[in-house]
Amino acid sequence: MCDETRKVHLMTHKDVQVDSCIARFVQALNDAGIMTTTSCCGHGERDGSFLTHSEDEYRLVIIVDAATSRERFAEQFREAHSAWEEKHK
């Protein structure tokens, strides 16, 4: 569970505070050109989530639990980033 926040620089050139336990994931998405519009770690009450946005698509990325979150996130990140690169060739 996370009760601290950390500053993240979004691709919209704004700095925002996000849950510190997912801040690096949010930063990585934005650094890769995948804009996040909301994110929450779930605070131990539910699964964490990120809402991402591209020009014509919203996608919700769910983190199932802490034990598998890094592996699942890495897989979802690679898929999302590949799709973004393909679209912007």
C-alpha positions as CSV (number, residue, x, y, z in Angstrom):
1,M,0.0,0.0,0.0
2,C,1.2,3.5,-0.8
3,D,0.6,6.6,1.2
4,E,3.2,8.8,-0.4
5,T,3.3,10.6,-3.7
6,R,6.1,11.5,-6.1
7,K,6.4,14.1,-8.8
8,V,6.2,12.8,-12.4
9,H,6.7,14.8,-15.6
10,L,4.0,14.0,-18.1
11,M,4.4,14.2,-21.8
12,T,1.9,17.1,-21.7
13,H,4.8,19.0,-20.0
14,K,3.0,19.1,-16.7
15,D,4.4,17.9,-13.4
16,V,1.9,15.9,-11.3
17,Q,1.9,14.0,-8.1
18,V,1.2,10.2,-8.4
19,D,1.3,7.4,-5.9
20,S,5.0,6.8,-5.3
21,C,4.8,3.0,-5.7
22,I,3.7,3.4,-9.3
23,A,5.5,6.7,-10.2
24,R,8.3,5.0,-12.2
25,F,5.7,3.1,-14.3
26,V,3.8,6.3,-15.0
27,Q,7.0,8.1,-15.9
28,A,8.1,5.2,-18.1
29,L,4.8,5.3,-20.0
30,N,5.0,9.0,-20.6
31,D,8.7,8.8,-21.5
32,A,7.8,6.3,-24.2
33,G,5.1,8.5,-25.6
34,I,2.1,6.9,-24.0
35,M,0.2,9.6,-22.2
36,T,-1.4,8.7,-18.9
37,T,-4.5,10.6,-17.9
38,T,-5.1,8.9,-14.5
39,S,-3.4,6.4,-12.3
40,C,-3.9,4.8,-8.9
41,C,-2.0,2.1,-7.0
42,G,-5.2,0.8,-5.4
43,H,-4.0,1.6,-1.9
44,G,-4.4,-2.1,-0.8
45,E,-8.1,-2.1,-1.4
46,R,-8.2,-2.9,-5.1
47,D,-6.0,-3.5,-8.1
48,G,-3.9,-0.6,-9.3
49,S,-4.6,1.0,-12.7
50,F,-3.4,3.4,-15.3
51,L,-5.6,5.0,-17.9
52,T,-3.6,5.8,-21.0
53,H,-4.6,7.9,-24.0
54,S,-3.4,8.2,-27.6
55,E,-4.9,10.2,-30.4
56,D,-7.9,7.9,-30.8
57,E,-7.8,5.3,-28.1
58,Y,-8.2,4.9,-24.3
59,R,-6.8,1.8,-22.7
60,L,-6.9,0.7,-19.1
61,V,-3.9,-1.1,-17.8
62,I,-4.5,-3.2,-14.7
63,I,-1.9,-4.3,-12.2
64,V,-3.2,-7.5,-10.7
65,D,-1.1,-7.7,-7.5
66,A,2.3,-6.7,-6.2
67,A,3.8,-10.1,-6.9
68,T,3.1,-10.1,-10.6
69,S,2.8,-6.4,-11.3
70,R,6.3,-5.8,-12.7
71,E,6.2,-8.7,-15.1
72,R,2.7,-8.0,-16.3
73,F,3.4,-4.3,-16.6
74,A,6.5,-4.9,-18.6
75,E,4.6,-7.1,-21.0
76,Q,1.7,-4.6,-21.3
77,F,4.2,-1.8,-21.7
78,R,6.1,-3.5,-24.6
79,E,2.8,-4.2,-26.3
80,A,1.5,-0.6,-25.9
81,H,4.9,0.9,-27.0
82,S,5.1,-1.4,-30.0
83,A,1.6,-0.3,-31.1
84,W,2.5,3.3,-30.6
85,E,5.8,3.0,-32.6
86,E,3.9,1.2,-35.4
87,K,1.3,4.0,-35.5
88,H,3.9,6.7,-35.6
89,K,6.3,5.4,-38.3
